[in-house]
Amino acid sequence: MKALIKTSIAAAALALALPAMAEVVVVVNPKASESSMTKDQVAAFFLGKSSAMTPVDQPESAAIRAEFYKKVTDKDASQVKSLWSKLVFTGKATMPKEAADSAAVKKAVASDPKAIGYIEKSAVDGSVKVIYSAQ
């Protein structure tokens, strides 16, 4: 019985220590022709492999950014930063626009039909269209 109690307490402590990750969704302007995208299509914009849409990033310090890149590109923050440094240095791409938070990303995407960004699912409203949900 004591072992069961200790295990339960340890599990509860671990659950409290881990941050709750919000569901991340990729959004575009409601007027954009895209209605859905695959993980690979989304990754192409945020890794500089396609310039058909303008990616809008969250700040480097934001937890959602790390979660997004891990789930969509299978890369961590340092790998993404290194990739973009090479692309910019060689003149093959320009860094994604950076917005202060999900509200700013939503505003940027809502005002530009060619923009693509990611926000918490709870922040979605009629000003943007969800085209991908990062699982």
N, C-alpha and C positions, 0 to 999 in steps of 0.2 A: 504494500500500500504506500509506504514511504517513497519507494522508487517511482511509483506512478505520480505522486504529488510533485516530486522533484522534477520529473520529466515535463509535467504540465506547466510548472512554474518556469522552467527553462524555455519551453516553447513559447509561452506568453511573452517572456522578456525579449526573445529574439524577434517576435512579431512586432513588438513595440519599437525595437531598435532599427528595423528596416523601414526606410521611407516608403510610403504608399505611392506607387507610380500611377499617374493619371493616364488614361488612354490617349494616345497621340493620334491625331488625324491630319491628313494632308489636305489642304484647301486651295481652291482657285477662285477666281472671280466668277460670279454666277453667269456671266455672259460668255465665259470660255466654252469652247466646243467640247472639251473633254468631259465625260460623265464619270469615267473611272480610269484608273491606271493600275498597272502591276507594280510590285515592289521594285523590279528592275528599271521600269520606266521612271519612277520617282527618283531612284538612286542616281540615274543618269544626269538629272538636272542638278542634284546636290553634290555630285562628284565632278562636275565640269565636262561630262561626256556629251552633253547636248545643250545647245543654246536656244532651243525653240521656246523655252519659257525662262523667266527670270526668277531664280530662287531667292527667297527672303528667309534669312537665318535668324535664330535667336542668339542672344549673347553667349560667349564661350562659357561663362560662369553658370549658365542656367542648366538645371538638372534635365529639363525637357530636351535640350540639345543633345546631351550625351545619350539619352534614352532613344531619341529619334535616330541618330546615326548608328547606334548599335543594332536597333531593330530593322532598319531599312537598308543600311549599307554593310552591315556586319563588320564595321570598323569602329575603333574607339577614337576619342577626340584627337589624340596625338597623330594617329594615322591620317585622319582627315586633314588636319592642319598641314602635315607634311606634303600630302598630295596637292593641296591648293597652293602651297608655296612653290612647288615645282611648276604647276600650270601657269601661275602668275609670272614667275621668273622667266619662263620660256616664251611668254606672250601668247600662250594658247587659250587663256581664259582670264576673266576678271573675277575677283572674289564676289561671292553672293552679297547682296545687300544685307545689312544687319539691322534688326528692329529691337527695341528695348524689351519687349515682352509679347505675350500672345495677343494682347489687345492691339499693339502696334503692328504686329504681323497681319492681323485681320484687317486693319485699316489700310495697310499697304496693298494687300491682295485685293481688297474691295475696290480700290481706286485704279488698278492696273489689270486689264484683261490678259496680259501676258505673264503675270506674277504667279508664283506657286510658293506656298509656305506651309508650316506645320504649327499646330496649336493643340491645346488640351481639348478633348471632345466637349467638355462642359462649357467651353467658350464659343462654340459654334452658334451662329444665328443666321438670319436671312441675308446678311451682307456677303457671305461666302458660300461656296459649294464644296462639300466633302467628296473627294475622289479616291481616297485610300485611307484605310484604317490600319495603323501599325500594331501588329499583335505581338 
